[in-house]
Amino acid sequence: MSAVERIESEEESIALQDRAMDNLRYIRETMERATSFTAVPGVGGVLMGATALVAAWLAAHSSSSRQWLAVWAIEAVIAIAIALYAMVRKSRAAGMLLLSGPGLKFAAALAPPLFVGGILSAVLWRSGQVGMLPG
């Protein structure tokens, strides 16, 4: 192997090593961004579950379908408030903006089903098909 070929071979291995290091750096940074903030903390989920149990008991003992729907509508507002409060606290503790990166993706994924659920609930209520509404 001539000196020129050896130099070219060394340059290729250095370039390959640089690309590999860049790829590893990219993967590491992506993983850090993905795991640095999760949406709703566990305590928020537990609190939402507890309020849902209370709402289920109240709804089961409601005297009319109007009262039943009111219980679940109030529970939805309470659960959303708990989730937002817990998410804001967690994002501040992590030193991250709530609506950047993972927080924004979570909000974008959650908004459409909540919106459609609200619309479907209103349509089913207005058409008198209250039995079709899930608890």
C-alpha positions in Angstrom: 0.0 0.0 0.0 1.4 3.3 -1.0 1.6 6.3 1.3 -1.1 8.1 -0.7 -3.5 5.1 -0.4 -2.7 4.9 3.3 -3.6 8.6 3.8 -6.8 8.2 1.8 -7.8 5.2 3.9 -7.1 7.0 7.1 -9.1 10.0 5.9 -12.1 7.7 5.0 -12.0 6.1 8.5 -11.8 9.5 10.2 -14.8 10.8 8.0 -16.7 7.6 8.9 -16.0 8.0 12.6 -17.1 11.7 12.5 -20.4 10.7 10.8 -20.9 7.9 13.4 -20.3 10.4 16.2 -22.7 12.9 14.7 -25.4 10.2 14.4 -24.9 9.1 18.0 -25.0 12.7 19.2 -28.3 13.2 17.2 -29.8 10.1 18.7 -28.8 11.0 22.2 -30.2 14.5 21.9 -33.4 13.2 20.5 -33.8 10.7 23.3 -33.1 13.4 25.9 -35.8 15.7 24.4 -38.3 12.8 24.3 -37.9 11.7 27.9 -37.3 15.0 29.6 -41.0 15.9 30.0 -43.9 13.6 30.2 -47.4 14.9 29.9 -49.5 14.4 33.1 -47.7 13.5 36.2 -48.8 10.4 38.2 -50.3 12.5 41.1 -52.5 14.3 38.6 -53.7 11.0 37.1 -54.5 9.7 40.6 -56.4 12.9 41.5 -58.4 12.7 38.2 -59.2 9.1 38.9 -60.4 9.9 42.4 -62.7 12.7 41.2 -64.0 10.3 38.5 -64.9 7.8 41.2 -66.8 10.5 43.1 -68.5 11.5 39.9 -69.5 7.9 39.1 -71.1 7.5 42.5 -73.0 10.8 42.1 -74.1 10.0 38.5 -75.3 6.6 39.6 -77.5 8.3 42.2 -78.8 11.1 40.0 -82.5 11.4 39.6 -82.6 12.5 36.0 -80.6 12.2 32.8 -80.1 16.0 32.9 -78.5 15.7 36.4 -76.4 12.7 35.2 -75.0 14.7 32.3 -74.3 17.7 34.6 -72.3 15.5 37.0 -70.1 14.2 34.1 -69.8 17.7 32.5 -68.6 19.1 35.8 -66.2 16.1 36.3 -64.7 16.8 32.8 -64.0 20.4 33.7 -62.5 19.4 37.1 -60.3 16.7 35.4 -59.1 19.1 32.8 -58.2 21.7 35.5 -56.3 19.1 37.5 -54.4 17.9 34.4 -53.5 21.5 33.4 -52.4 22.4 36.9 -50.3 19.3 37.3 -48.7 19.7 33.9 -47.8 23.4 34.6 -46.2 22.4 37.9 -44.3 19.6 36.3 -43.1 21.7 33.4 -41.9 24.5 35.7 -40.1 21.9 37.9 -38.4 20.5 34.8 -37.5 24.0 33.6 -39.4 23.5 30.3 -42.0 25.4 28.5 -45.4 23.6 28.6 -46.2 24.2 25.0 -42.9 23.3 23.4 -41.7 20.0 22.1 -43.5 17.1 23.9 -46.0 19.3 25.6 -47.2 20.8 22.3 -47.4 17.3 20.8 -49.5 16.1 23.7 -51.9 19.0 23.4 -52.2 18.5 19.7 -53.0 14.8 20.2 -55.5 15.4 23.0 -57.5 18.4 21.6 -59.2 16.7 18.6 -60.7 13.7 20.6 -61.9 16.1 23.4 -63.5 18.4 20.9 -65.2 15.6 19.0 -66.4 14.0 22.3 -68.0 17.3 23.3 -69.7 17.7 19.9 -71.0 14.1 19.9 -72.2 14.5 23.5 -74.1 17.6 22.6 -75.6 16.0 19.4 -76.7 12.9 21.3 -78.2 15.0 24.2 -80.2 17.2 21.8 -81.5 14.1 19.9 -82.7 12.5 23.1 -80.3 9.6 22.9 -78.9 10.0 26.4 -78.4 6.2 26.7 -75.8 6.4 24.0 -73.6 8.7 26.1 -70.8 6.8 27.8 -70.3 7.5 31.6 
